[in-house]
Amino acid sequence: MRIDRFLHCIRLLKSRTLAQSLVEEGHVRIDGKRITKTAEEVRVGSVIAFPLHDRIRILRVLSLPDRRGPATEARTHYEELGVDEPKPAT
């Protein structure tokens, strides 16, 4: 499944266009490798890291969604490995 479609289907981004721009700007990593093409494939077991709302989200893909369903269904497709909190300004 394409990375832009995956991020949209699991309801972390409101549109595929937002997901595409995040990828094209080079902010997304799959298994530690920076990607810039929206057609990059995501597979079960992949680890995805990307910035979202001033935090770095790190997810493991558990399954690939067939559709953009409700939030409860979307959360079953990934496991949150961590969220890097922003450092407070001093």
C-alpha positions as CSV (number, residue, x, y, z in Angstrom):
1,M,0.0,0.0,0.0
2,R,1.2,3.5,-0.8
3,I,2.5,5.5,2.2
4,D,0.2,8.5,1.5
5,R,-2.9,6.2,1.3
6,F,-1.9,4.4,4.5
7,L,-1.5,7.6,6.5
8,H,-4.9,8.8,5.3
9,C,-6.7,5.5,5.9
10,I,-5.5,5.2,9.5
11,R,-6.9,8.7,10.1
12,L,-3.8,10.4,11.2
13,L,-4.0,12.9,8.4
14,K,-7.3,14.4,7.1
15,S,-6.5,14.1,3.4
16,R,-4.2,12.3,1.0
17,T,-3.0,15.6,-0.2
18,L,-1.6,16.4,3.3
19,A,0.0,13.0,3.4
20,Q,1.5,13.5,0.0
21,S,3.0,16.9,0.9
22,L,4.5,15.5,4.2
23,V,6.2,12.7,2.2
24,E,7.4,14.9,-0.6
25,E,9.0,17.4,1.8
26,G,11.1,14.5,3.1
27,H,9.6,14.3,6.7
28,V,8.6,10.6,6.6
29,R,10.9,7.6,7.3
30,I,10.0,4.0,6.7
31,D,12.3,1.5,8.5
32,G,14.8,4.4,9.1
33,K,15.1,5.4,5.5
34,R,13.9,8.9,4.5
35,I,11.4,8.8,1.6
36,T,10.3,11.5,-0.8
37,K,8.1,9.5,-3.1
38,T,4.4,9.1,-2.2
39,A,4.3,5.8,-4.1
40,E,6.7,4.2,-1.5
41,E,5.2,0.9,-0.3
42,V,4.3,0.2,3.3
43,R,4.2,-3.4,4.4
44,V,3.1,-5.2,7.5
45,G,5.9,-4.9,10.0
46,S,7.2,-1.6,8.6
47,V,8.1,1.1,11.1
48,I,7.0,4.6,10.1
49,A,8.3,7.8,11.7
50,F,6.9,11.3,10.9
51,P,6.2,14.7,12.5
52,L,2.6,15.5,13.5
53,H,1.5,18.3,15.7
54,D,5.0,19.3,17.0
55,R,5.8,15.6,17.9
56,I,7.5,12.7,16.1
57,R,5.1,9.8,15.8
58,I,6.6,6.3,15.5
59,L,4.2,3.5,14.3
60,R,4.5,-0.2,13.5
61,V,2.2,-1.4,10.7
62,L,0.1,-4.3,12.0
63,S,-2.2,-4.7,8.9
64,L,-3.1,-2.8,5.8
65,P,-6.6,-1.2,5.8
66,D,-9.0,-1.8,2.9
67,R,-10.7,1.5,3.4
68,R,-10.8,4.7,5.6
69,G,-13.1,3.4,8.3
70,P,-14.0,4.8,11.7
71,A,-11.2,5.7,14.2
72,T,-11.7,2.6,16.2
73,E,-11.1,0.4,13.2
74,A,-8.2,2.6,12.0
75,R,-6.3,2.1,15.3
76,T,-6.3,-1.7,14.8
77,H,-4.0,-1.3,11.8
78,Y,-1.0,0.2,13.7
79,E,0.8,0.1,17.0
80,E,2.1,3.3,18.6
81,L,5.8,2.7,19.4
82,G,6.4,6.1,20.8
83,V,5.9,9.8,20.6
84,D,8.8,12.1,21.0
85,E,7.6,15.1,23.0
86,P,9.0,18.5,22.0
87,K,11.7,19.9,24.3
88,P,10.5,22.9,26.4
89,A,11.9,26.3,25.3
90,T,14.4,27.7,27.8
